Amino acid sequence: MSSRRKARVVWADAMLESAPMRRLCSSRFERTARHNGWQRIAGLDEAGRGSLFGPVFAAAVILNPRRRIVGLDDSKKLPQKRREILAQRIREHALAWCVACVDAGRIDAWNIYQASRQAMADAVAQLSIQPDFLLIDAVHLDLLVEQKPIIKGDARSVSIAAASILAKVARDEVMREFDQIYPMYGLAANKGYATRVHLEALRTYGPSPLHRFSFAPVRNAICWAAAATQEALPLPSDSTNKRATADLNLPPCD
């Protein structure tokens, strides 16, 4: 084998070995924003959007550009212990952060997309330092602030990753608390998502008052729950039928 070919093989092997070490999540979006004159850059993300139970959470974080936090990444990729350690570091070293939520009742009234946007807007409004630029995970907010939605932003921007970690850690803690009240659903383990155990519990016990009734698995469980009861209704008399029919605006018969 020629020396040139050997060099190419060695270089290719080195690239394969280093490939798993490359991280997609970085501060390049933050650096670009600062280069363009923005200084107070907040990352935003939500947690619990696909859950069947409880509120959707959102967080806003303004990281300190002079205090790097090692290991920030999409919260879904990180083990629980690592998320909790990073959440503590974010709360200690970020310039500002806030977590907000929108409950299941408003999710049912608005829809989950609008509820997620509202939770993000609430988190921004409650920051102790108001941002002048927003990095958001694939959403645009109706706020008078310059913003950049980024597809898969929680895996690409350290600010959005920090927000995703805070939102998920806060929501997971609330799910563990709700698990003490509604232990039959396994919320501490499934966090309200549509796992086999959760769906079986919905079929057996029906939904709790904190489930999202606009979501199909919850809505269907109301009809099919094994523990559901139906009070016997009195059979209407002939005179009752006539009165009820007369009150309706029915088309004339042939």
C-alpha positions in Angstrom: 0.0 0.0 0.0 1.4 3.4 -1.0 2.1 6.0 1.7 -0.5 8.3 0.3 -3.2 5.6 0.5 -2.1 4.7 4.0 -2.5 8.3 5.0 -6.0 8.4 3.6 -6.9 5.2 5.6 -5.5 6.6 8.8 -7.4 9.8 8.3 -10.6 8.0 7.6 -10.2 5.8 10.7 -9.6 8.9 12.8 -12.7 10.5 11.5 -14.8 7.4 12.4 -13.4 7.4 15.9 -14.1 11.0 16.5 -17.6 11.0 15.0 -19.3 9.9 18.2 -17.5 12.7 20.0 -19.0 15.5 17.9 -21.9 17.3 19.6 -24.6 19.1 17.6 -25.6 21.3 20.5 -23.5 24.5 20.6 -23.5 28.2 21.2 -23.2 29.2 17.6 -26.7 30.7 17.4 -26.0 32.8 20.5 -22.7 34.0 19.1 -24.3 35.0 15.9 -27.0 37.0 17.7 -24.4 38.8 19.8 -22.4 39.5 16.7 -25.5 41.2 15.3 -25.9 43.4 18.4 -28.3 41.4 20.6 -27.2 41.1 24.2 -30.0 39.5 26.3 -30.6 36.2 24.4 -33.2 33.9 25.9 -33.7 30.3 25.0 -37.3 28.8 25.2 -38.7 25.3 25.2 -41.6 23.3 26.5 -42.1 20.0 28.2 -45.2 17.7 28.3 -46.8 18.7 25.0 -47.6 15.1 24.1 -48.7 14.0 27.6 -52.3 12.9 28.4 -52.2 14.3 31.9 -51.6 17.6 33.7 -50.1 20.9 32.6 -47.7 21.7 29.9 -44.5 23.4 31.1 -42.2 26.0 29.5 -39.0 27.6 30.5 -37.1 30.7 29.4 -33.3 31.0 30.1 -30.8 33.7 29.6 -27.4 32.1 29.9 -24.3 34.0 31.0 -21.9 34.0 28.0 -19.0 34.2 30.4 -20.0 31.2 32.4 -20.1 28.0 30.3 -22.2 25.1 31.5 -20.7 21.9 30.2 -23.1 19.1 29.0 -26.1 21.1 27.9 -28.2 19.1 25.4 -31.8 18.1 24.5 -33.3 17.0 27.9 -34.8 13.9 26.3 -31.3 12.6 25.6 -30.1 13.0 29.2 -30.6 10.6 32.1 -32.6 11.9 35.0 -29.7 12.4 37.4 -27.8 14.3 34.8 -30.8 16.5 34.0 -31.2 17.4 37.7 -27.5 18.3 38.1 -27.6 20.5 35.0 -30.9 22.1 36.1 -29.2 23.1 39.4 -26.2 24.6 37.5 -28.5 26.5 35.2 -30.4 28.0 38.1 -27.2 29.0 39.8 -25.3 30.5 36.8 -27.9 31.8 34.3 -28.4 35.5 34.2 -32.2 34.9 34.4 -34.6 32.0 34.2 -38.2 31.2 34.7 -40.6 28.2 34.4 -44.3 28.6 33.7 -47.2 26.2 33.0 -50.7 26.1 31.6 -53.1 23.6 33.1 -55.1 20.8 31.5 -58.3 22.8 31.5 -56.9 25.6 29.4 -55.2 23.0 27.2 -58.6 21.5 26.5 -60.1 25.0 25.9 -57.4 26.3 23.6 -55.5 23.3 22.2 -52.1 22.1 23.1 -50.2 24.2 20.5 -51.7 27.5 21.8 -51.3 26.4 25.4 -47.6 25.7 24.8 -47.1 29.1 23.2 -48.9 30.8 26.2 -46.7 28.9 28.7 -43.6 30.2 26.8 -44.9 33.8 26.7 -45.6 33.6 30.4 -42.1 32.4 31.1 -40.6 35.3 29.1 -42.9 37.9 30.8 -41.7 36.7 34.3 -38.0 36.8 33.6 -36.1 39.2 35.9 -34.2 40.5 32.9 -36.2 41.1 29.8 -34.6 39.6 26.7 -34.0 41.4 23.4 -33.7 38.2 21.4 -35.4 34.8 21.6 -34.2 31.4 20.4 -37.2 29.1 20.3 -37.7 25.4 19.5 -39.7 25.6 16.2 -42.3 28.1 17.5 -43.0 31.8 16.9 -44.6 33.9 19.7 -46.8 37.0 19.4 -44.3 39.1 21.3 -42.6 42.3 20.4 -39.1 40.8 20.6 -36.8 39.7 17.8 -36.9 35.9 17.6 -35.5 32.9 15.7 -37.4 29.6 15.6 -35.0 26.7 15.2 -36.1 23.2 14.1 -34.9 20.7 16.8 -33.6 23.7 18.6 -33.2 21.8 21.9 -30.5 19.7 20.3 -28.8 22.6 18.5 -28.8 25.6 20.8 -27.4 25.6 24.4 -29.9 28.2 25.5 -32.9 26.2 24.2 -31.3 23.1 25.7 -31.1 24.8 29.0 -34.8 25.8 28.8 -35.8 22.2 27.9 -33.9 20.9 30.9 -35.5 23.3 33.4 -39.0 22.7 31.9 -38.7 18.9 32.0 -37.1 18.7 35.5 -39.9 21.0 36.9 -42.7 19.0 35.2 -41.2 15.6 36.2 -41.2 16.8 39.8 -44.9 17.8 39.6 -45.7 14.4 38.0 -44.1 12.6 41.0 -46.3 14.7 43.3 -49.4 13.9 41.3 -48.5 10.2 41.5 -49.1 10.3 45.2 -52.7 11.5 44.5 -53.4 9.3 41.5 -51.1 6.2 42.0 -53.2 4.0 39.6 -51.9 5.8 36.5 -48.1 5.3 37.1 -47.4 9.0 36.6 -44.0 8.9 38.4 -42.8 6.5 35.7 -44.6 7.5 32.6 -45.0 11.3 33.3 -48.5 11.2 31.9 -47.5 9.9 28.4 -49.5 7.2 26.6 -47.6 4.1 27.8 -49.2 0.7 28.0 -49.6 0.9 31.8 -51.2 4.4 31.5 -53.7 3.4 28.8 -54.7 0.3 30.7 -55.3 2.4 33.8 -57.5 4.7 31.8 -59.5 1.8 30.5 -59.9 0.4 34.0 -60.4 3.5 36.2 -61.4 6.2 33.7 -59.6 9.6 33.5 -58.9 11.8 36.5 -60.0 15.5 36.6 -56.5 16.5 35.6 -56.4 14.5 32.4 -56.6 16.3 29.1 -60.0 15.4 27.8 -59.4 16.9 24.4 -56.9 14.1 23.7 -58.4 11.1 22.0 -57.1 8.3 24.4 -58.6 10.2 27.4 -61.8 11.1 25.6 -62.3 7.4 24.5 -61.6 6.2 28.0 -64.7 8.0 29.3 -66.9 5.7 27.3 -64.9 2.4 27.8 -63.6 2.6 31.3 -64.4 -0.7 33.1 -65.2 1.1 36.4 -67.5 3.6 34.7 -71.1 3.6 35.9 -74.3 4.8 34.4 -77.3 5.7 36.5 -80.5 4.1 35.3 -82.8 6.6 33.5 -86.5 6.5 34.0 -88.5 5.4 31.0 -90.3 8.4 29.5 -94.1 8.2 29.4 -96.0 8.9 26.2 -97.0 12.4 27.3 -93.4 13.2 28.1 -92.4 12.2 24.6 -95.0 14.4 23.1 -93.9 17.5 25.2 -90.2 16.9 24.3 -91.0 16.5 20.6 -93.2 19.6 20.6 -90.3 21.7 21.9 -88.0 20.8 19.0 -88.0 22.8 15.8 -88.6 19.8 13.6 -89.4 19.9 9.8 -93.0 19.1 8.9 -93.9 15.5 8.2 -95.1 14.3 4.8 
